[in-house]
Amino acid sequence: MGRVGKEPDFGVPEYSMCDDGIREHTFHLGIQGAWATRVVVGRGALGGLPASWPADAARAFVIGDANVLGRFGSEVAGRLRRLGVDATLLPFAPGEASKTRRTWGRLIDRLDRLDADRQSVVVGLGGGVSTDLAGFVAATALRGLRGILLPTSLLAMADAALGGKVGLDTPGGKNRVGTMWWPLAVLADTSLLASLPSAEIRHGVAEMAKAALIGDPALLDLLADQAPGLAAGRPPSDEAIARAAAVKLDIVERDPLEGGERRVLNLGHTVAHAIEAASDWRVPHGAAVAVGLRVESRIAARVLGFPDEAARRLSGVLDGVGLPSSIPGCRYQDAAPFLVRDKKVQGGRLRFALPEAPGRMTRGDGGWTVAVGPEIVEACWHGTD
């Protein structure tokens, strides 16, 4: 049986006060006694940059897509320069299509030309693509540099910038190249969300719904209450974002290298990654996750008895926010070649991380995944809630 649903260990975080007196949610993530990441979620979290900056670091390389650096790069560089740090902005083209070996190589070459050294710090500024790419640059440049992540999207604040996974996409699929790398800090300043387009707010909610299903069922109720505002593009409350982050951090601390339980964080993503790859990265990640959650909840109902009422509740929240129920033109047959490349596949058999009930994921055969036949996946792909 799976882990009993409960409030995550991180569910009651330490609180600290930022410069303007607004309360922040602060988590301290310790990994194997060697690495520690300070995660701060709240308005004004960027004010925590001085406390997070290593004393021996006089150079910063701020990596982000051109849009984000155009919007926030000067502010971040200014904060760093006031600390006496030489800050250089390194932009790349926006979009998932930039999360490639080619872009990584260009950024590595620029660090070399700029004489980066082992005391330099990489700052990842932006959404999930930026934090993944910047983290992978930091993990591989000079055999490893320190870094700080400053997520600017809801999706990155609630999920993508947390947990130490960094990497690149390849023609074979999503995140086919990567490693584990732990930043010194993740500072999620929720005041930056006010500038996001409404679609990006909705896409981030998909990851929050995933977290609710995995380990905090009450979070789904909170999202339902806030759904009208979310559909209109207003960000969720800081409490909701912090609760989603807490679910992930709680699991990551117990299983940092994905030896077992951490696989549950793939809920909805087996299908989502296949959709993204089949669309040549034209489908946004959050939209793909929303569809993936619906399909995989139907699979869970079929193979584990996941309650139909819970699946309908999930779909009601996703509908209320304005997230898609399917991707036009993306049939099961289109995504199937990418499903079999999923990292959880064993012996050619598809495996899924699935819930038994809201807040309780199945252990399966002990590896926290369940083998599912392609005929069931296809039936649930085209099913209805």
N, C-alpha and C positions, 0 to 999 in steps of 0.2 A: 504493500500500500504506500501511497505517497505521504509526503510531509503534511501534518495537520495544519490547516489554514490558521494563521495567527497574525497578530500585529508584528511586523518585522522588528528585529532587535534594534534597528536604526530608527524605528518609528517614533521615538521620543528623543530627538537629537538635542545636543547641547545648543543653547542659544547664545549668540553674541550680538553686540551692538555695533553697527557700522557707523561711519563718521557722522551721518545725518540723523542718527538715533533710531533708525528703522531696524526692527528685529530680523536677524538672519537665522537660517537653519544651517548648522555647521555639523559635519560628520568627519570623523577621523578614521580613515580606512588603513588598517595595518595589514601588510601582506608578508607572511612568512618571516616576520621579525626583521626583514631587511629593508623593505620599502614601505613608505607611508605617504598617503595622499590626503590632503586636507580638501574637503569638498564643502563649498559654501553656496547656498541657494538663497537668494533674496534680493530685494531692491538695494542697490548700492554695494553689491558684493565686490565690484572692482576696487572699492576702497581698501580691500584686503590685500592688494598687490604688494605694498611695502612689507607687510608681515610675512608674505610668502616668498619674497625674493631672496636668493642666497647671497650672503654678504660678499663672497669672492667673485661674483659674476658682474663684469663691467660691460658685457656686450649682449644684446638681444637681437634675435632674428625673428620678426613677426611674420608668420606665414598664414595667408588667407586668400580667399578668392578676391578678384579685383573689385567686385561690388561691395563686399564687406569691408575691405581695406579702405575703399573710397568713403565709406560711411563712418567707420569707427577707428580706422588706422591712426589718424592724427591724434585722436584722444588718447589711445593706448600708448603711442610713441611719446606723447607729451608726459604722461604719467611716469613712464620709464626714465625719460630724460631728467625729470625732477628728482629721481633717485640717483642721478649721476651715471646712468646707464646709456651707452651708445646704442640706439635702436635703429634697425634697418628693416624696412618693409619689403617683403618678397611676395608679390602677387602671382596668382595663376588664373587661368580662365575659369569662370563659374561653371558648376554642373558636375554631375557624377562622371561624365565622360573624361574629366580631368584626373580622376583618381586612378592613375595608370603608372606603369613603370617609366614611361616617357616623361611625365611631369615630375615624378620623383627624381629621375636622373638629372633633369634640368635644375631642380632645386639643390640637389647635392653638389652639382658643379658650381652653382652660384656661391654656396657656402665655401667651397674650396677657393674660388677666386677672391672672395672677401676675407680670406685668412681666418675663418672660424677656428677656434681652439677649444680644448676640453673644458674651459671655464665658461664658454658661451652657453646661453640658454635659448632654446627654441620656444617661442610663444605661438600656440595655435589659436587663431582668432576666426570664429565663424561657426558654421553648422557642422553636421556630421562628416561631410566630405573634407572640410578643412581640418577638423580635429583628427580624423583618421590619417590624412596625408601628412600633416605636420608631425603627428606622433611617430609615424613610420620614418620620416626624415630624421627626427631626433634619435630614434632607436638605432639607426644604421649609420649616421654620420660619425666619423671618427670612432667607430665601434661603440657609440652610445653617448648622447648628450642629455643633460637635464632639460626639463621642459615644464611649462605651465599652460593649461588650456583655458581659454576664455570663450565658452560657447555663447553664440548669439541667437540660435534658433531654439524653439521649444523642444524639438526632437532631440537636439544635442544636449540640452540642459537636463531633460528627463531620462535620457538613455545613452545616446551615442558617445558622448564625451566621458562617460563613466566606465570604469571597469578594466582599463588597461589594454584593451584590444585595439591594435592599430594595423593598417594594411592597405592593400590596393586591390582593384579589380583586374581581371584578365579576360581575354576572349572566352575563357572557359566558365566564367561566372563571377559572382560577387565575392570579394574578400578572399581570393584564392592565394594571395601572397600576403603574409603578415607575421606579426610576432606579438608578444606581450611586452608592454612598456608602461611604467608607472610614472605619471607626472608628479611633480612636487605638490601641485594644487590644481583644482578645478574651481574656478570662480564663476558661478552662473548668476550674472546680474540681471534679474528679471525686468528691470526698467528698460533694457534694450529690446524687449519683446514688443514694445509699443510701436516700433517701426516696421514690424513684419507684415507682409500681406496676409489677408485672412486665410488664404489657402494653406500657408505654412503653419498657421496656428492649428488648423484642423489636422494637418498631417502629423504634428507633434502629439495631438491627442490620441492618435492610434497607438503610439508607444506607451502612453499612460494607461490606456485601456488594457494593453498587454500586461503591464505591471499589476494592475488591479486583479486580473484573472489569475495571475501566478501567485500573488501573496497578500493582497489587501482588498478583499471584496468590497469593503466600505468605500474605497476610492471610486469604484464604479458608480455608487450612489452620488458621490460628490460631483463627479463629472456629469451625471444626469441632471443634477440641480443646476449646474452651470452651463448646460448645453445651449440654451438660447444665446447667451453671450458668446460662447465659443463659435457657434455657427456664424455669428456676425463678425468674427475676427478678434474678439476681445480675449486676451490671454487668461488662462486659468489662474486661480489663486496661488500664491506662493506655497500655501499649505499643500495643495494638490500636487504641485510640481515636486515638492520635497518628499511627499509620500511615495510618489513614483520612483524617485531616486533612491529612497530608502529600501524599497523592495530589491532593486538591483544590487546595491551595495551590500546588503545583508547576505545575499547569495554569493557574491564575488568574494567576500572575506572568508567564507567557509570553503570555497572551491575556486581559488584564483586562476588556476591553469586549466580549467574545464576538464578535470578528471572524472567528473560525474554530475553532481547536482546542477552545476552551472549551465548544463545543456538545456535546462528548462527555460532559460532566457531566449531560446530560439523559437518559442511559441509564436506561431503565425509567420515565422520567417522562412521556413522551408518553402512554402508556397510563394511568399513575397519575393524572395531572391530569384526564384524561377521566373516570376512575372517580369521583374526588372530586367533580367538578362534577355528574356524573349523579346522584350520591347526595345532592346538596344539602349537601355537606360533612359528611355523617354518617359516612363511612368515614374512619378515621384515615389520615394521610399515609403512615406507615410500612407499614401494611397494604396500601395501594394500591400503594406502590413494590414491595413483595414480589411482588404479582401482576404488576405491570408488568415486573419483571425476568424473570419466567418467560415471559411472552408474548413479550417482545422478544428473549429468547435463542432462542426457537423461530423467530421471524422471521429472526434472524441465521443460524440453521442452514439455513433454507430459501433465503435469498438470498446468503449469503456463505460457506456451508460451515463455520460455527462448529461445533466438534466436539460431537457428541451426548454424548460422555462428559463434556465440560465443562458442558453444560447440566444433565445429571443430577447432577453434583457440586454445582452451584449450588443446585439444587432440594433436594438432600439436606441441605445446610446450612440452608436456609430451613425445611425440614420439621423438622429437629432442634431448631431454636429455637422452633418452634411458630407460624410465620408462615403465612398462608393461601395456598392455591393458586388460589383463585377467590373472588369476592365474590357470595354468593347474591343473586339478583335483578338482578344487573348484567350484562346480555347485551351483546354487541357492538352490537346495534341501539340500546341505551340510551345507549351512550357515543359512538357514531359522530358525532352532531352536535357533540360537543365536541372530538373528534379533529381535525376540519377547522378548528377555531379555534386549533390549536396554533401557536405563534409560528414554528415551523420550516417550516410549510406554504408552498410556493412554487407559484404558478400553479394553485392548487387541488389540488396533489398532496401526499399525506402524505409526510413525510420523518422518518427515524429515525436517531438516533445508535446505532450497532451495533458489537459486537465481532467481529473476525475470529477471535480466539483469546483466551484469558484473558490480560489485560494488554496487549492490542493492539487498539486501536479503528481502524476503517476511516476513511480519508480520503474515501472515496466519490469524487465528482467534483472533489475539492479543497476542499469545504466541510465536511468531516467529518460529513456525513449522507448517507443513501441514500434515494432515492424508492422507495416500496413501495406496490403496488396494494392497494386495499381488500379484494379477495378473499383475498389472502394474509394480511392482518391478521385478517380474520374467521376464517379457517381456524386460524390460530395462537392466536387468542383462546380458542377452544374446544378446543384440542388438549391433549395430555398430554405429560409429559416422559418 
